[in-house]
Amino acid sequence: MDNVAFLFPGQGSQYVGMGQGLFESHSAARRVFEEADEALNAGLSQLCFAGPEEELKKTENLQPALLTVSVAACRVLKGEGYSPKYVAGHSLGEYSALVAAGSLRFADAVQLVRKRGRFMQEAVRAGAGAMAALLKLPEGMLDGILQEAAQGEVVTAANYNSPEQVVIAGHTKAVERAMELAKAAGAKRAVPLPVSAPFHCPLMRPAQQQLAPDLDATEFADLQFPLVNNWKAQIVRTGSEARRGVFEQIPSPVRWTDSVRELVRQGVTHFVEVGPGSVLLGLCRTIDPNLKGVRFGEPADLEKVSSALAA
């Protein structure tokens, strides 16, 4: 399938019950959940299926949970004969993409992202950091707004999600100032996000340094099919490039718009969002209305994937 990319979601796509249908209907998915429970010595499967939601939403639980559901879904697709030409993942989703591409062993990835989640949570004390989505901010205004809002604190772009949506992150007061300035500059909305830490900004550098020894100790093989990474929206084919990418992405913005455009330049016309939700498909439609996409996170989605990729 030379025109197909698999996309893997990050935080925000989760829901209690995710993955349960795959677990119950596909042995390939069941084995992934069992491997996650064994690797973490914890009942991650039941947390995905039954919650409680507050426990699932904790970053150190949520990151391995989303990874597990996405990898389980990918294994089902591969078992049905579907493979991508390219892969990409949003933030945490880049780990799922690397597992799909054969660069990371799943057991290694699930342990890495649990630590990643914990380190990111601990990098900034509760309440000191925040994130917000700026919707339809007029072009060319962002940099000036962030500079004016900082006032000696940190506030930077965290996710370039689409031409109509950029997420900012940093110290709470600086983010609040930036939201007000964005609205005054003509943004349609400025929405605080319900997150536990200010991800993908310089406040995450302690988490980056804490995770570095674990990344260095983990084998990253060369990829079976290329990935477009978050850090630079560039094609990645080697294990060393893959490791560098997930290291650098922690305090750096997710360049999702540029990543999707790079996939289009490589000839991709169809996307499959692999895992819970369909957040990334919505962003893709905003980036390029001509793109075609379908989700796969539940057994009933398989027929839609078959129809979409046969067209």
N, C-alpha and C positions, 0 to 999 in steps of 0.2 A: 504494500500500500504506500506508494511513493508520495502521495499527497496528504498523508494523515499524520497529525501530531497528537500524542497523548499529553494532556495537561493535568497537573495534580494540585489540589487545593491546599491552602494553609488555614490558619486559625480564622474562625468566623463561619466556617462551613459545617461545624459539628451540630449534632442533635442526638438526644437520647434515643436509642434504638438503631443507630447507624450500624450497618454491617450485619445485623442479625439475620436478615433474609438471605444474604449471601452465605453466611455460616450454615444455615439450616438446609440450603438447597445445593451447595457445591462443596465437594470434598476438598478441592484445591483451596478454597477460602477458609474452610475449617482448619486446615493444617497451618495456615498463616496465623490465625488467632491462637492456636495451641502453641505455636513457636513463640509468639509474643509473651504469652503467660509464663512460659518456661524461661525465656531470656530475662524477664524482669522479676521473676519469682513473685508474681502478683496477679490478681484476678482482673486483668485489663479487659478481657472479653466481656465480663459481666458489667463492668463499668460502662462500656460502649452500649450494651444492650439495655441495661436497666437503670443506669445512673447510680446515685442521685446526680442531678444536673450540676449542683454546686461543686461536687467532687470532680466530675468530668471536666468542668471549666478551668480547674487549676492548671496552670500552664505546664507543669511537669507531668501531669496526667494527659492533658489534651494533646500535646505534641506526639507522644507515642501512639495514642489512640487514633488520631487522624492518619498517621503513617500506616498503621496496621490495616485500617479499613481500605485505604487507597491501594496498598499492596495486595490485599485480598482480592479487590475488584480487578486489579491488573492481572493477577494470576488466572482469574476466571476468563477474562478476555483472551489471554494467550492460549488457554486451554481450548477455546472455541476457534482458534486459528487467526486471531487478530493481533497484529504487531504494528507498531508505528514506524514511520521514517525518522521522526524526531520526537524528543520529549522536552518538557519544561515544567517547572513547578513554582508556585508562588510561595516564597519564603520557606517555611517548613516543607512545603511540597517539593522543593528541590531534592530533598533526601528521598522522597518517594520516587521521584524521577530517576535518581541515580540507582536505586534498587531495581527499578524496571529495566534500566539500561545495562544491568549486570556489573556496575562499578562497585556497588556496596552490597555485602551480604545483609540480608534482612535482620538477622540477629544482632549484627554490629550496629546497624542503623537505628534500631529501636532503643538500644542502650545509649547511643550517642544523643538522640533527640530527647530522651528523658533528662539527661544531664544538661543539655542545651536549654531545655525549658526551666529547669531549676536555677541554672546560672543566670538566665535572663530575668527571672523573677526576683532573684536576690540582688541584682545589680543596682536597683534603685528602690529606696524604701517606699513603702505603701503611701500613696497620696502625693509623692513628690514628682511624679511624672504623669504624662497624659498623652493621648493621641486624638486627632480630630480629622474628619473628612471635609475637604473643601470642594463644593460642587459648582461647576461652571464658573470658576474664577476667570475673569478676562485674561487673555494671553499676555504674557510679559509682566504680570503684576507680582508673581510669587516671590521672587528673590528680594525685591524691595520690602515686601510685607514682612518676610522672615527677619531681615536685617533690622527693621524698625521695632519688631516685637521682642527681639532678644533681650535688650537692655542688660547685657552682661550674663544672661542665662543661655541655655541651649534650646533652640527650636529650629528644626530642619525638615526638609521633605523626607518622608519615610517610604511611601509607596507612590510611584507614578503609575496609577492603575489604568487610566484611560485619558483621552484628551479632555474629558469632562470631570475627572475625579483625581485629586491628589490628596494623600493622607500626610499629615504632619505629626511630628512627635518631639517631645522634649520636656523641659520643666513645666509643671502645671500652669503657673501664672503666665509664662511665655506663650504657651499654646493658647491660653484664653485670650491674651492680647492679640495674637495672630488671627484668631477667629473673628474678633471684632473688626480688625483692620480689613480682613478679607470681605466681610459683609459690606463694609463701607466702600470698598473698591468695586463692588458689583457682583460678588459671588452670590449665586442663587441661594445656597445654604451653607452653613458651617456647623457640622454635627459632631459633638463629642462621642468618642467610641468607648464602649464598655470593655476595656481591656485592663489587664492587671499590671502592665508595665509599658514604658515608651519604647517600643521595638524599633529597630532599624534607624537608630540615631546614635550620635557619639556617646550618649550615656550608657550604651551597651558595651563599651570597650572592656570593662572588667569581665563581662561574660565571655567575650571573645578570647581574652587571655586565659581564662580558666579552662575553656574548652580546647585550647590549642594542643595541650599534651595528649588528650584523647584522640583528636583528629590525627596527630602525628603517629600515634600508635596503631591506627586502624588502616587496614589495607584498602586502598582505592584502586581497583583495576581499570584498565582502559575500557572505554564504553563500547557496547555492542552496536549502539546507534547514538548519534550525536544529541547533545543537550544544549539548549540556549540558556545561559545562566542568568541569575538575578543581578549579580554584581556589575557586569558590564554589558549585558545583553549580547554576549558573544558565543559563538559555537565552541563547545568543549568536547574533546574526543579522548583525552588522556586522563589517567587517574590523578596525576599531579595537578592538572588543571582543575579537576573536579574538587580535590581537597582544598586548593587555594580559593575556589569560588565559595564554598560553604563557610570557610573561615572569614573571608572578607565581607560576606553578606550580613554578618551579625550587626555591625554598627553602620551599615551603608544602606541607601535606599534601594527598594525593589524596583527595577526598571522594567515593569511589566509591559507598558505600551511599546517600548523599543524591542522587547523580547518577541512580542507577537508580530511586530512588523518585520523582524529578522526572519521569523519562521515563514512569513508570506514571501519574503525575498528568496527563500530557499525552495519555494514551490508548493508550500503547504496551502491547501484550500479547505480541508476538513479537520475539525478538532473533536476529540473525545475527552470530556472532563471525567477523569477516573477517580472515583471516591465520592464522599457525601456532598450533596448540594450541586448547584450550578452557577455559583458566583462568577467563575472565570469565563463561562460562556457569555454571560451578560456583559462582562467587560470587553470580550472579543467583539461582540456585535457593535459596541460603541466605538471601538478602535477602527473596525472595518466592516460595514454593513453587508459586504458581499461574502463574508466568511460563513461557512456552514458548520454547525456544531450539534453534538448530542451528548447527553450525560450517561454515565454508567455507574450507578451506586446501589442499585436494587435489581433483583432477578428480572423483574418486569421490563427493565430498560434494555435487555439484551435484544429483543425484537426490534426496538427502535435503532439500536446500533447497526444491526444487520441491514435494515432498510436504508439507513443514512449512508453507509459505506458501500452499498451496492449501487447507489444512484450515480 
